[in-house]
Amino acid sequence: MSGNDDKVLLDLNYPAFQLELFGMDAPEIKKTFKTFKKLRAMSWNEVFRDSGLKWEEPKSAPGTYTIRLSLSYRAVVVREGSWIRFQALHRDHDGAYGNK
């Protein structure tokens, strides 16, 4: 496989992201990890097409993207090759777009 067909690899090591992740309540953590599991089983083409993830590039931050992790949370991510690097987690969806 090559290009957009590469399997997605997750990088959850960014400190700001971890701070928010570890502060979630148990039901939200369960929903979020269900999405992580889903992402790990997908190709990049599937990520881009998946209507539930809602992969979007905010106009305010070119080169970064947002995805829906649950109905309550969006993440700010960067794609580097096969890796999706999680940088921030926002309960307020507007915050994920830099609209706070």
C-alpha positions in Angstrom: 0.0 0.0 0.0 1.1 3.6 -0.6 -0.1 7.1 -0.6 -3.6 7.6 0.7 -4.1 3.9 1.1 -1.6 3.6 4.0 -3.0 2.4 7.3 -3.4 5.2 9.8 -1.0 5.3 12.8 -1.9 7.2 15.9 0.4 9.5 17.9 -1.3 10.4 21.2 1.9 11.7 22.9 1.5 15.5 22.6 1.3 16.8 26.2 -1.6 19.3 25.7 -3.7 16.5 24.1 -2.9 14.1 26.9 -3.8 16.6 29.6 -7.3 16.9 28.1 -7.6 13.2 27.4 -6.8 12.2 30.9 -9.3 14.8 32.2 -12.2 13.2 30.4 -14.9 11.3 32.3 -15.2 7.5 31.8 -18.1 7.5 29.3 -16.3 10.0 27.0 -13.0 8.1 27.3 -14.8 5.0 26.1 -16.3 6.8 23.1 -13.0 8.4 22.3 -11.1 5.1 22.4 -13.8 3.5 20.2 -12.9 6.2 17.6 -9.1 5.5 18.1 -9.8 1.8 17.4 -11.8 2.7 14.3 -9.0 5.0 13.0 -6.4 2.3 13.4 -8.4 -0.1 11.2 -8.8 2.5 8.4 -6.8 3.6 5.4 -6.3 7.3 4.9 -8.8 7.3 2.0 -11.4 5.9 4.4 -10.6 8.6 6.9 -11.1 11.4 4.4 -14.4 9.9 3.2 -15.8 9.0 6.6 -18.8 11.2 7.4 -18.7 10.5 11.1 -15.2 11.7 11.6 -15.8 15.0 9.7 -12.1 15.5 8.7 -11.8 19.3 8.1 -9.1 21.9 7.7 -9.9 25.1 9.6 -9.3 28.2 7.5 -7.7 29.8 10.6 -5.0 27.1 10.8 -3.8 25.7 7.4 -2.0 22.4 7.7 -3.9 21.3 10.8 -7.2 19.5 10.8 -10.0 18.7 13.1 -11.8 15.4 13.5 -14.8 14.3 15.6 -13.9 11.9 18.3 -17.4 11.8 19.8 -20.5 13.9 19.8 -18.9 16.0 22.5 -15.3 16.2 21.5 -13.2 17.2 18.4 -9.4 16.9 18.1 -6.9 19.1 16.4 -4.5 16.9 14.4 -1.7 17.0 12.0 -1.0 14.4 9.3 2.7 13.4 8.9 3.0 10.5 6.4 1.0 7.6 7.9 0.8 9.3 11.3 -2.1 11.3 12.7 -0.6 13.3 15.5 -3.2 14.5 18.0 -2.3 18.0 19.3 -5.4 19.2 21.2 -8.8 18.0 22.4 -11.8 20.4 22.6 -15.1 19.8 24.2 -16.2 23.1 22.7 -16.2 22.4 19.0 -15.6 26.1 18.2 -12.4 25.8 20.2 -11.1 23.2 17.8 -11.4 25.8 15.0 -9.6 28.6 17.0 -12.9 30.5 17.5 -12.7 30.9 21.3 
